[in-house]
């Protein structure tokens, strides 16, 4: 896993994303509710342990790629072993990036939070958000729902 340098901007830019921040949050909520076994801190960052199921590793890889595309200060590595999908997450040596990583670690608990409240918590760490007006409208509840690519495999 190649960890970005500390000079990488701590920005979440979803202007080119195929989903909105609200849809992504719902995707994390479904993923953790259905598959999370455990989470832990590592020497380089954090790790989510997910119960492996057909298609889950590919789904987590896709989610990690979309997350890294909008938040380039993250480094992700997704592997599967012993019936688990392991999602490793790390950031460079930057105080704001580490604070955002801590919020990422807390996502299994905070995904039930209203999107605006969670975005406020992330903004309080220093994370800067960029989104289009359509994304902001969707995040406010005007959107059409989760895209097919944002749906974890069925049990």
N, C-alpha and C positions, 0 to 999 in steps of 0.2 A: 504494500500500500504506500503510495507516494503522498506524503503529507504536504499540503501547500505551505508556502513560506508565510511567516508572520506578517508580511507586507500585503498579502492577498486581502482585498477589501471584504469586510464582513457585511455583505449585502445579499438580500433575497430578491432576485429579479425574475419574476414569473411572467414577464411580458411575452415571451416566446413559448411558454409552457402550454401543453395540450389540455391542461386542467386549471382550475382556480385554486387559490389557497384554501378555500372552504372545502372544495372537493378533495383536495390532498389530505386535509385534516380528517375528513370522514374515512378516507382510505386507510390512514394510520389507525384510526379508531377500530375499524373492522379487522385489520391485520392483527393488532395487539389483543383484541377481545377473543379472537378465534385461535390464534397460534402461539402467543407468547408463553414460554415456559419460565424464563428467567431473564434477568438483565444483570450486568455486572460492570464494574469499572475495571479497566485494564491499565497496564503501564503506559499505553499510548492513547487511551481514550475510553470508549465504552463498547459493550457488546450486548446485542439482543440475541437470545436463544429462542428460536421458533420451532414448533413441532413441524417436522417435514411432512409434506403431503405432495401428491403429484401436482406439478406445476408451480409450487410455491417458490422454489429457488429462483425460477425464471421471473416470477412476479416480483420478488424482492430485488432482484438484479435490475429490473426495469424501474422500480420505484426509486432505488438508490441512484440510478443514472439520471432520472428526472430531478431528483433532489439535488444532486451534484451540479446539474446544469443550471439550476437557478441559484444555488448557494455554493459557489466555487471554492469557498474557504474550507469546505468539508472534504475529507477523504473517506472512502468507503471500500470495504472488501466483503464480499458475500461468498461463503463457502458452505458446503453441506458435508456432514459426517455424523455417524452414530445416530441416525434418525432425526437430526436437527439441521436447521438452516441457521448459520451463524452470521450475523450482520455486525461487522466491526465498523466503528465510526471514530474518526480522529480529526483534530484540527491543529493548525500551526500554533506556535508559541505566542499567542495574542490573548490578552485578558478578555476582550469582548467575545472572541471566537470561543474561548473556554466557557464563558457564561452561557452562550447559545448552546454549546454542547451539553451543558448541564440541563438546560430546558429540554433538549432533545431526549436526554436520559429519562426525564420525568414524563415524557409524552404518554406512556401507558396510563398514567394517572390523570393527566390534564387534557386528554383528547375529548373528554366529556364536557369540558369548559366551552362556553360560547366562543366562536371563532374570534370575535372582536376582543374578548378578554385575553385569550391566549396571545393574539397578536400584540396586545398591550404589554403583556409580560415579556415577550421577545423584544419588543421595541425598548423596554426598560433596560435590557442588557446592552443596548447600543446597536442592535441589528437594524439596518436600514432596509425598508421595503420599497419595491417598485412594482406597480401593477397598473394595468390599463383601467379605464373607467368601467368597461364591461366586467372585468374581474372584480372590481370593487362592488359593483351592483350585485354580481352573483354571490359574493361573500356576504352581502347584506341580506341574502335570501331571495334574490330575484332570479337566480340561476336555474338551470334545468336539471341538475343532479349529476351524479358521478358518471364519468365516461366509462365505456366498457373496459378500456385498458387500466382503469383504476379500481377494478373489482378483483379482490383476491379469489383464488380458486374455491369452488363450492366444496363443502364437506362431503 
